[in-house]
């Protein structure tokens, strides 16, 4: 009878370093945001040139943002979402647990209630 120890991968060993783990978490978030923005551009059939025009920026600036050559600030992400007609809801989850987009909580009822409440504010 052979006993097989679970072997650590090189990535597992690297992730034991808190600084490396922090950088991986940053990279994961940047990748998720960038991919989401690119998916929205496709869905809305908006070219990078058109997005640049809507933002009042150059196509090169937009390409650098979406290709990772420039830092995507929260303000810039907000601007892009705004000109595409979207908002975003951040759904944090504990590290180590994989969450699919479809599994994220559905906040549509809360958003609709907030919109209705706001429409009554003068």
Long-range contacts (C-beta under 8 A, 24 or more apart in sequence): 25-95, 30-68, 30-72, 33-72, 33-77, 34-65, 34-66, 34-68, 34-72, 36-88, 37-66, 37-77, 37-80, 37-81, 38-66, 40-81, 40-84, 40-86, 41-84, 44-84, 44-85, 46-84, 51-80, 51-83, 51-84, 54-83, 55-79, 55-80, 55-83
